Structures are given as C-alpha cells and as structure tokens.
Amino acid sequence: MKTKFKMASVAILSACLLTSPALAGKGHGHGGHGDGHHAMNLQVGGVGAAKDAARTLRIVMKDNSYFPKFISVQAGETVRFTVINKGEFVHEFNIGTAEMHKAHQGEMMAMMESGALEADKVVHAKMGDMKHDDPNSILLEPGQSGEVIWKFGQSGKIQFACNVPGHYESGMHGRLVIQ
C-alpha cells in the first residue's frame, strides 16, 4: 500500500514540475531561505519565546490536510504549535501570507529537484547549502513531531500551509485569523 502512495505522490510531483510557475524559485539559502521573502512583515509577526506562549495548539498533519483547518489568535499573542505528522508523506507547517507561500513553493521544488526532499523523507546529506530552518516553519517526516513558537503581528488574515510540491495545490492549507 505504501508503494501506491509513493507512486501517487510521484505522479502529483511530476505534474507539478510540468505545470508549476514556481520553478523560478531560488532554493533554500544558507541558514534559512536567503532571498529575503521570509522577512517577517508586521501582520505575520516573528519568533516567539517559549516563556511567553499564552497557549499551546496541537496541529495534526495528514496527507494533504490539517486538523484544525482554522485557527484564531490575538494580535501580539505568542502561541506554541505542537505539530505532528500522521501522514505517509513529508509535510510542512508554515505560517505566512499567500505571497510568502508562493515564493516558498519554488524553494521546496528546488529541494525536491536536488534530491534533498523525497515524498516520505528529508535527505539531509543532499541538502548542501539548502536549509529548512525558518522559525515560522517546520518540515516533518511521517511519524515525526516538533514545534513552532510564534508571536503574531497585527490583525488580519494569513495562512498556514504545506509547501511540499503538490500539497498546497491539493488543499493542504488553512486559515489563520489574527484578531
């Protein structure tokens, strides 16, 4: 059964390679994404301190879905996200604007093309100068868990999303409202 999932993932990824405008992405930079598109804006916010976390939210990632799919936070609130990948594939929890996600999708495609990212694993030995270590994001293999601690900015609507090639397009994103 796992072979069928891998084959389906390869088909989705191949389709994305042929149709995605994100192919122009620069790839992950040294110590982060390097091209500045992840510079936090006033709405999205910035790195939070664990001691300031007002609450912890559990995020479950399955193959191309999140639970919950909608999150509401207060402007200025620091939240600890405990993220669990219960899917068969590698997934990402990434907080940002639609524009940030679009730019990041090109970087994730570059990771896939380089062999550093496979459908069900991250090949750290092939990452070279590419890193996936932005504070607004976590990339997890099946069965892994981790956390993101984030202090939200001004009120508005942003997203959390998985930018692994084909996943965002398959609906793996959710709404995040800052009140």
C-alpha positions in Angstrom: 0.0 0.0 0.0 2.9 2.4 0.8 4.2 1.8 -2.8 0.9 3.0 -4.2 1.1 6.2 -2.0 4.7 6.8 -3.3 3.6 6.2 -6.9 0.7 8.6 -6.5 3.0 11.2 -4.9 5.5 10.9 -7.7 2.6 11.4 -10.2 1.5 14.6 -8.4 5.0 15.9 -8.1 5.7 15.2 -11.8 2.5 17.1 -12.7 3.7 20.0 -10.6 7.1 20.0 -12.2 5.4 20.3 -15.6 2.8 23.0 -14.7 4.2 25.0 -11.8 5.1 28.6 -12.2 7.1 28.2 -9.0 10.1 26.7 -10.9 11.8 30.1 -10.8 12.4 29.8 -7.1 16.0 30.4 -5.9 16.1 27.5 -3.5 16.7 27.4 0.2 19.6 29.7 1.2 22.4 29.2 3.7 21.0 29.3 7.3 17.5 29.9 6.0 15.9 30.9 2.8 18.3 33.6 1.9 16.4 35.6 -0.6 14.6 37.8 1.9 11.0 36.8 1.1 10.6 35.4 4.6 11.4 38.7 6.2 8.5 39.0 8.7 6.0 41.7 8.0 4.0 43.5 10.7 1.0 41.3 10.2 2.6 37.9 10.2 4.7 38.5 13.3 8.0 36.9 14.3 9.8 34.4 16.5 8.2 33.9 19.9 9.8 32.9 23.2 8.6 29.7 24.9 8.2 31.5 28.2 5.7 33.9 26.6 3.5 31.3 25.0 -0.1 32.0 26.1 -1.3 28.6 24.9 -0.3 25.5 23.0 -2.2 24.4 19.9 -1.9 20.9 18.6 -1.7 20.6 14.8 -2.1 17.2 13.2 -0.9 16.9 9.6 -2.3 14.0 7.5 -1.8 13.5 3.8 -2.9 16.8 2.4 -5.0 18.0 5.3 -4.6 19.7 8.7 -6.6 19.5 11.9 -7.7 22.1 12.8 -8.1 23.8 9.4 -8.9 27.2 11.0 -7.0 29.0 13.8 -7.8 32.3 15.5 -5.3 34.2 17.6 -5.0 37.6 19.1 -2.7 40.3 17.7 0.6 40.2 19.8 -0.2 36.7 21.1 2.6 34.1 21.4 1.5 30.6 20.6 3.3 27.3 20.8 2.3 25.0 18.0 2.9 21.3 18.6 2.9 19.8 15.1 2.5 16.0 14.4 2.8 14.4 11.0 0.4 11.4 10.9 0.6 11.1 7.2 2.5 8.8 4.8 4.5 11.7 3.3 6.7 14.6 4.4 4.7 17.6 5.4 5.3 21.2 6.4 3.6 23.6 8.8 4.4 27.1 7.6 2.9 30.4 8.8 2.8 33.2 6.3 0.9 35.2 3.7 -0.2 33.8 0.4 2.8 35.6 -1.3 5.2 34.0 1.2 3.8 30.6 0.5 4.0 31.1 -3.3 7.7 32.1 -3.0 8.5 29.2 -0.7 6.9 26.7 -3.0 9.7 27.4 -5.5 12.3 26.7 -2.8 10.6 23.4 -1.9 10.6 22.4 -5.6 14.4 23.1 -5.6 14.8 20.8 -2.6 12.8 18.1 -4.5 14.8 18.5 -7.7 18.1 18.3 -5.8 17.1 15.0 -4.1 17.1 16.6 -0.6 13.4 16.1 -0.3 11.6 12.9 -1.2 8.0 12.0 -0.9 8.5 10.4 2.5 11.8 11.6 3.8 14.2 14.5 4.0 17.7 13.6 2.8 19.9 15.8 4.9 23.1 14.6 3.3 21.9 16.1 0.0 20.9 19.4 1.4 24.3 21.1 1.0 23.7 24.9 1.4 19.9 24.4 1.4 18.3 24.5 4.9 14.8 24.3 6.1 15.2 26.2 9.3 13.0 29.2 9.3 11.3 30.0 12.6 7.8 30.2 11.0 8.0 26.7 9.6 8.7 23.0 10.4 9.2 20.2 8.0 8.5 16.7 9.3 8.8 13.2 8.0 6.0 10.7 8.7 5.6 10.0 12.4 7.7 12.9 13.5 6.6 15.8 15.7 8.1 19.2 16.5 7.1 22.7 17.5 6.9 26.3 16.2 6.7 29.2 18.7 5.3 32.3 17.1 4.3 35.8 18.2 1.6 37.1 15.9 1.6 40.6 14.5 -1.3 42.9 13.5 -4.8 41.8 12.9 -5.7 40.3 9.6 -5.9 37.0 7.7 -2.9 34.9 6.8 -2.4 31.1 6.2 -0.6 28.1 7.5 0.3 25.7 4.7 2.4 22.8 3.4 4.5 23.9 0.5 5.9 20.5 -0.4 5.3 20.3 -4.2 1.7 19.4 -4.9 0.5 19.6 -1.3 -0.7 23.2 -1.3 -2.5 22.7 -4.6 -4.2 19.6 -3.2 -5.7 21.7 -0.4 -3.1 21.4 2.4 -3.5 24.9 3.8 -5.7 26.6 6.4 -6.9 30.0 7.5 -5.3 31.8 10.4 -7.1 34.9 11.6 -5.3 37.4 13.8 -7.9 39.5 15.8 
